[in-house]
Amino acid sequence: MRKSLALLAFLVVVGFMVVGAAEMRDFGEPNTSSMDDYFIENSQDHNEVNNVVTAILFDYRGLDTLGEASILFSAVSGVVVVLRKMKEVKKGKEEEIKEEVRYP
Amino acid sequence: MKWRMSRVVRTVADVMVVPIVIYGIYLILHGHLTPGGGFQGGAVVASSVALLIVAYGVMDRHKGTLSAMESTGLTMFILIAFMGLGSTMFYNFLAGEGGLFGGSVSDGINAGYINTGGTVTLMNLMVGIEVIAALSLILYTMAMHSGSLDEMSEMSGEVEE
């Protein structure tokens, strides 16, 4: 029963994927290319940059890059906080923590 | 954490760290000309830090420097973003003005020149500094507190007090 149910769900998902792939546009032909053309034509005039990808990353979509940098900062903060707590427990405070748990 | 690997590993690490760091700095500084940029170059430099941690172990005194580097990189990035606020945020106020990174490029496909890009080049530099410090700090912290270094020192057999 469970295996036949799993097979049914699998076939439904595959069917949706096949329908979606059949209706997809051709490779290399976007539906709307006006934004791409704008970036390719104007990045050298606006930013004096030859690398269009870098121009998009650091100028047109700069807020996105700021978010990436903030995510990296918060990841480092989380790692440092978690591992600093482990170090404090390792330094001989396990007894106190057990006491607190036993007599809250 | 007073341990290190054998002499072969240490020598190979010494030889390989220099080209890895130079390649990472090249990727950061040429981010506006070639594929790559601050994130990728910073990851390359941080991989050399991983090599040094494997070969030599961890020293606690670098942690403050790395933390300061990371904060400085992110703060300078936000500062450069706000400095263009006369027009909009992230406005490229240095491009084509002459001076620092203010050269102008010719239209079309060309090899480019390093003194161009304006704030794009500066932001690449700041993001590179931040990524170097952040990934190195993650590696240092995890290596210091994971406890696997003690097992590795037993394996390598060269423990120095």
Interface residues (C-beta under 8 A of the other chain):
Chain A: Q44 D45 H46 N47 E48 V49 N50 N51 V53 T54 A55 L57 F58 D59 G62 L63 T65 L66 E68 A69 S70 L72 F73 A75 V76 V79 V80 L83 R84 M86 K87
Chain B: G31 H32 L33 T34 P35 G37 F39 E70 G73 L74 F77 I78 A81 M89 F90 N92 A95 G96 G102 G103 S104 V105 D107 N110 A111 G112 T116 G117 G118 T119 V120 M123 N124 V127 E130 V131 A134 L137 I138 T141 M142 M144 H145 S146
